[in-house]
Amino acid sequence: MPALASVYEKYKDKGLQVLGVSVEEDEKKLATWLGAHPMPFLLARDRGAR
């Protein structure tokens, strides 16, 4: 997702919108990952990976 974040930053002023979806079951792992890799766009969570 970091590569997607850079594309988003480049084109957001032209109207690009991004929605990331995490399938990580462990909330702490997700929080740790996001702490190291903050995303500039909305990130939803699919706990059941459906």
Buried (B, 14 or more C-beta within 10 A) or exposed (E): BEEEBEEBEEEEEEEEEBEBEBEBEEEEEBEEBBEEEEBEBEBEEEEEEE
